[in-house]
């Protein structure tokens, strides 16, 4: 979490504080600081506000060089270093904080992770006894995995049990970790009992937990039960890593248990579990912190790579996301997901050509991947390269043995590409095919209905489609606009007014909707209001579907003369 009110926020599940209150010497505005320090401080403040983790690290490291006793500068520097993946420097700063007696919980959990990374399990237990606190779950699980690292399964189980019985809110997490510990030492029967809920409280499993359970069941020869579980959880379109496990189960081949191969791996699972559980609103730092801690202990943790990369993307840190995705080993079944993530990070950072090229290269490496071709189609469609997008979608669809309802989005996006290409003879049957699979899908009903209205075809059917779409998504500004525009096209101007006003209320800054409302007002004689809406439309331009010259001409001479000049029918 970044700047919290009043600069500190506690997240109960982690029990961690992220203090970002500013040092009294810097609390004014930075103007009273030495020139070099003021510059670093102000740059750091801007970086904190924009989640620029690498700049936070650099700026507050510089500030700390100028003011070595400033605890806040050190805290923000270590958080920035950790968030940007520089664990070693973060650990160094955390050690400095401990030496000065100014140890935050972030610094404490970094030191705990560093001890696990160095396999110094005795230090983990000793530091907890001496009062170092990193958070309820990490403290409790840290002791358990450290005891196992020291070679004492009995002490580890005792620590797991203490967490389960003494802290109700920790029980579901502790039970899962206990099951992993049993599997790690080869006690698959006990691990399976815990995960199935047969021997106590039910454990709520994440996707990764289910994969661990499948491996454990295969070790026990429970292939049919494992296949049934996989089908119930993942359905008929599993990801590559899941598909690999399913093939092994079908061949009745025991799956190696690799979720935890050491006490360090066990603690990485604790951090990853917290990262997953704490994903919340955009701007939260805690999930990224725990994701980076998991990767510090286990750099090849595929799920942590994907989650941390996605969180960095969401924070706008595309270069860091790209670096994180590159951690994925090529032989990991999740490698494809990481490469798709890298392409998206490139695209979001504005490197469009590089992003497209990366997906084209990936499609050549993985020509049998529906996901790769459909992702390429999506990117090309966003770039309005509709011919290429349609070709990519077609390649994806041709790879599917039997097109079913679950593939409707792929068919729908290809239909959009056809429509944008001007190939309505190809687009219309595709839209109608989609509606056979999902007859009440608002987006499809709206797109097809609106297109028919624009072409003055099947108007009654089109209006019915759009009305059904509005019923399905009454708060969609775009769909509401379609209904208002349908009334307008049908000459039902008075009915169009309140509907179009509602659309603009839902999306007040959309230029197309404002232009449409202007047209509707003009049709009912409210010409002053029409010109006001057209001016608003221009103020929100550009937009690929807004003819700016036409709108300007409507303002100058009125709608009918403008349409006549542009040779456009009403």
N, C-alpha and C positions, 0 to 999 in steps of 0.2 A: 504494500500500500504506500503511496507516496504521501504528499502533504496531507495530514489528517488533522481534524479539529479536535482538541487544540494541539495539533502537531503530533499526536500519538494515537494510534488505534490498536486495540487488542483484538486478535482473532481467536475466539475461544477454543476452537478445535486444535489449533497449533499452540495456543498459549504464548504467542510471540508478539513482542512489541517492535515496531519499526520506528524508532525515535528519529524525527527529522526536525526537531525544534532547533532554532539557530542560536549559536553562541552569543552571549550578550555583547561581545565586542563587535559582532557583525550584525546585530539585530536592527540597526537603523536602516540603512539602505546601501551599505557598502561604500558610501561616499567618503566616510571618515577613515577608511583603511588605507594602508600604503598602496601606491599605484599598482604594483604588480599583484598584490594580494587582492585588491579591489576588483581587478580585471578577472582573476580566477574565480573569485566569489560570485560575481555577477554572471559570468559565463555558466558557472555551476548552477545558479538559481534558474537560469533559462533552461538548462539541460534537464533539471529535475521536473520542471513544468511540462517538458515535451517528451519525457521518458527516453531521453537520449543517454543510454546507459554508459556507452564508451566515453562520451564527453563528461558525464558526471564523474566517472573514475579519473579521467585526466585532469579535469579542473580542480577537483578537491584534493587530488594528490599534490598539485602545484600549490594550492592554498595551504595544505598541511606542511609542505616544505618551508613556507614562509612563517607559519604559526604552528610549530610542532606540538604544542600543548592543547590545541583546540580539539576537544573531543568530538564535536559535531562534524568538523571537517574530516576527521578520521573515520567516523561512522559512515558518512556519505561516500567517502572514497572506497571503503571496503564493500559497501552495498553496490556501488557502481561496478567495482571490479568483479564481484560475484555475478551480478546480473549480466555482465558482458562476457562471462565465461572465463575470466582470469582468476581461477581459484587459488593458485599459489600466492599471488599478491594479496588476495583477500585474506588468506590465512596468515600471512605475514603481518598485515595490519591488525587482524584480530588478536594476534599474540602481543602486539604492542599495547592494544587496549587492555588486555589482561594484566600486563606488567604495570600499568598505571592505575589499576583498580577501577577502570571505567568500562567494564565489560557489559555490553548490551546483549540481549538474547540472540540477535542476529550473529554477533561475534561469537557467542557461546556455541551456537549450532555449527558455525564454520569450524571452530576448534574441535568440536566433537567429530565432524566429518573428516577433518585432517587426521585425527587419531585413528579413525577407522581406515583411512587411506594408507597410513603407515603401519597398519596392523598392530598399533599400540593399544591393545584392548584393556590392559590393566589401567592405563591412564584414563580411559573412559569412565571406569567404575570409580577410581580414586577421585577424579575431579567432581563427580556427582556427589560423593560423600563429603567433599570439602565445600559443597554449596553452589557449584556452578549449575545454572539452570538454563536449559535451551527450550523448554516447553514440555508440557505434560506427556505427550505421546513420544516425542523424541527422547526424552529422559528415560521413560519406562522401557521403550523398545531398545534404546541404546544399551542399557544394562543387560537386557536379555541377550542381544546379539553379541555383546562383548563377552559375556560369560561363555557363550558357545564358542566364540573365537579363542577363548582361553582353554577350551577343551572340556568344559563342564556342562553337559547337557542337563543334568539335574538342576544346577543353579539357574540355567537359562529357563527351564520350564517353571521353576519357582518364580522367576521374575515375570514371565508371561502371565502366570496365574494371578500374581499380585495385581497386575494391571487390569485383568479381567474382573476380578472380584471387588477391587477397591475403587475403581473409577468406571461407573456404568457407561459413560460416554466414550470411553476408550475400548470397551469390550469387543465391539465388532472388528475394529482394527487389530487388536491384540490377538483375537482368535485366528484371524487370517495369518498373521505373522507366526503364530505358534504352529499352524498347519505347515507353513513353509519350512519351519525349522525341523519338524518331524520328517518331512520329505527329504530335506537336505541330508539328514543322518541316515536315511534309508528306511525309516519307519513309514512306509507308504500306507499301511492299513490305518494307522492312527491319523495320518494326514487326511485320508479319504473320509474317515468318520467325522472329523471336524468340519471339513468343507461341505459335506452332505447335510450337516445338521443332525445326524443320527445320534450323536453322543452329547448333545447339548443345544445351546442357542443356535439359531440359523445364522449363517454367515452370508452377508450380502456381498456378492462377488462382482468385481469389475470385469471388463473384457479380459484383461491380463490374468485375473484370478481364474476365470473359466478355462483359459488355455493351460494354466498350471494344473487345474483339476483334471483336464483331459489327459495330460501327461501322466499324472498319478494313477488314474484309472487304467491307463494302458499298461502301466507297470504291474498292475494287479490282474491283468488279463480281462478286464471288464470292457471289452471292445464294443459290444452291442449297446451297453448302457452309455458308453462314451459317445458313440455315434448318435444316439437318440438325444443326448444333451446338446451336442454340436448342432444338430438340426433345429432343436427348439430355440437355441440362442442365436444362431447365425443365419438360419434359413438357407435358401438355395443359392445365394450369391456371396459366398465367403470371400474375405480378403486373401491375398496370396499366402500369408503365414498360416491362416486358419485352414485353407485348402490343403496345404502341405501336411498338416496334422491329420486332417480327415482322410487323406489318401493312406497315411500310415495306419490309421485305425481300420480302414477297409481291408488292408493287407494283413491285419492283426500283427503288426510290428510294434513292439514296445517303443514308446517315445522317450528319449532321454529327458530327465528332469533337469532343466538348465535355468529355471527361474531364479534359483539361488544356488550358487556353487561355492560360497564362502560366507563368512560372517559379514564381510564387507559388502557382498551382494545383498545380504539380508537388510543391512541398513540402507542401502540404495533403494530397496523396495519400500522402506518406511518413508523415505523422502519423496519417492515417486507417488506413493499413495496419498501423501499430503498434497502434493502438487495437483493431482487429479481432483481431490476432494475440495480444494480451495479455489478452483477456477470459478470466477464470478464476473464482475463487471470489468469492462475495459479500463485499463489503468492500474489494475491491481498488480503489485509487485510480488506478493508472497508466492503465488504458484510458480513464477519464474525462478525465484530464489530456491525453492525446493527442487524444481526441475534441474537447475544447475548443480545443486548438491548431489542429486542422484547421478548426474553425468560425471561429476568429479570422482565418484567412487567406481562408476561403471560406464566408461565412455561409449561402450557398444550397446547400451540399453536402448533397444529400438523404440519402445514406447515412449521413453523419456525424451529421446531425440525428436520424435514427431510432435509430442505435446509441447516441449519447450520451443521448438521451431515455430509452431502455430501461435504460441503465446507471444513470441517476439514479433511475429508478423502483425498480430493484432495491436501491438504497441507501436507499430510503425518502424520497427528496427529491422529492416529488411536485410541489411548486410550481415547482422548478427544471426538472423534466421538462416541465411544461406550458409554461414559458417557452421551452424549447428546441424543442418541437414547433411552437410558433408561428412559428419562424423559417422554416418551410417555405413557399415561395411557392405561391400558389394555382394557378398554371399548371404547377407541377411534377407529373409523373405520380405521384409518391410522396405527394402532398398527402393522399390518402385515408388512407394508412398513418399519417401524422402526426396526423390528426384522430382516428383510432381510438386512437392512443397517448394523446392528450390526454384522451379520454373515460375511458380506463382509469386514467390518473393521477388524474383527479377522483374516480373511484370508490374507488381505493385510499386516497385522502386522507380518505375519509368523506363526500364531497360526492355522495351517491348520486343525489339528485334531479337535480342539475345534470348528472351524468354521463349519466343516462337521457335527459334533455332534449336533451343534445348529440347523442346517437345518433339520437334521433327526428328532430331537425332534419336530421342528415346523411342519414338514410334518405329524407327528402323531397327533398333536393338530389340524391341519388344513388339514385333508386328502382330502378334496374336493377342495383344492386350486391348480389350474393349475400353478400359478406363483411360488408357493413354490416348487413343484416337478420339474419344469423346472429349477429353480435356483439351486436346489440341483444337477440336471443333469449337469448343466454348470460347477459347482465347481468340481464335480467328473471327468468330462471330462478334465478339466485343469490339474488335478492330474493324468491323464492317467489311471484312474480306469474306463475303458470303459464299462465293463460288468455292473457295478453298475449304470453308467451314462445312459446307454441304458434302463435299467429297470426304472430309475426315469423318463426319457423322456416318456416311454411307459405309465407309470401311469398318467402323465400329459395329454397325448393325449387321453387316454381312458376316461378322464373326460369331453372331448369336445363332445357335442351332434352331431355337424356337422362340420367336418374339412373343413376350407375354406382357401382362398388365404392368409388371414391375419395370418394364423398359419404356414406359410411356414418356418419360422426360426426354429420353434420347430421340424418340420419334418426333416429339413436340419441337425440340430445338432444331431438328433438321427441317421441319415444316416452316419454322420461322425463317431459316436461312433461304429456303426456296421462295418464300413470300418477299423477302427483302431483295432477292435477285430479280423479282418480277416474273417468276415462274409460277403463276397462280395455278396452272393446270397440274403442276406437281404438288403445290402446297395444300390445296383444298382437300384432296383425298387423304393426304397425310393427317391433316387436322381431324378429319372425320374418323379416320382409323384410330386416332388417339382417343376420341370420345367414345368409341366402342369399348375401350378398356376402362376409361375413367369418365363416365357420362356426366358427372356432376362437378368436375374439376373447374373452379372459377376462372383460372388463368386461361385455360384452353377455350372455354365458352366465350370469354371476353375477346380473346384474340380473333377467333373465327367470326364471331358476331360483328365485331367492329369492322373487320375487313370486308364482310359482306355489305354492311351499311355504306362504307366508303365506295363500294362498287355499284351501289344501288341495286343489289341483287337479293332475292329471297328476304325481303325486308321484314315480313312478319316473323319468319323463322329466326332471323338475326336478332330482332328485338326480344323474342322469347329467350334466346341464349343469353343475352346481356342481362335481362331481368333475373334469370336464374343465377348468373354470376354474382350480381349484387346481393342476392339473398345469401349466397355462400360467403361473401366477403364484403359486408356492408360498410366497413371502414376503410376500404381501399379507394383512394382518390382516383386512381387511374380507371378502375372499373366503373366507379360512379360517373366519371367523365364520359365513358363510353355510352352509358345509358342516357345521359343528357344530350350527347351528340346524336344518338339514335333518334331521340324525340325531335331534335332540330332538323335532321335530315328528312324526317317524315312530315315536317311542317307543323309539328305539335309544339309551337314555340312557347306558349304559356306554361306547358308542362315541363319544358326543358329548363326554364329559369331556376326553380328551386333546386333541381337536381344538380345543375351545373354550379350553382352557388355552393352547394354542399361539397362538390368535388374540390373547388378552390379553397374552401375552408379546411379540407383535409390536407391539401398540398398547396399552400398559399404561394410558394415561390416557383411553381412549375410554369414555364412560359407557355407551353401548349395549352394547358388548362385555362390560363388567364386569357389567351387569345380566343379560345372557344367561348368563354363566358362573354367576351366582348362581342363576338358574333351573335350570340343569343340575345344579348341586350339590344343590339342593333335591330334584330328581327322584330322585337316587340316595341320598337320606337324609343327605347331609353338610350339615345345616342350619346349623350354626355358621359353616361356611365360606361358605354361601350368604348369610347375613346380612352377613358381612364384605364380600363382593363388592357387595351392594346398597348398603352404606354407601359403598364406593369410588365406585360409580356416582353417588350423590348428591353426593359431594365434587367430581366433575368436571362436574356440571351447571352451567348449563343446556345442553340440547341439544334441537333442534326435534323430534326423534323420541323423546325420553325423557319418559314420563309420571311426573313427579316425585311426584305425589300417590299414584299406584299403587305406586311403589317404597317410599314411606314406609309405606304400608299393609301391604305385604308384610313389612316389618320388624316391624310391630306385631302382626299376627295370623297371618302365614304366607301362603304364596302362594295356596293354594286358596280360603280365605275371602276374600282380597283380590280375586281374580279374580271371585268370585261377587258381591261387593258392586259391582264395576265392570261387572258383566254382560258379562264377557269369557270366552270359551271357552278351554280349555287349548290 
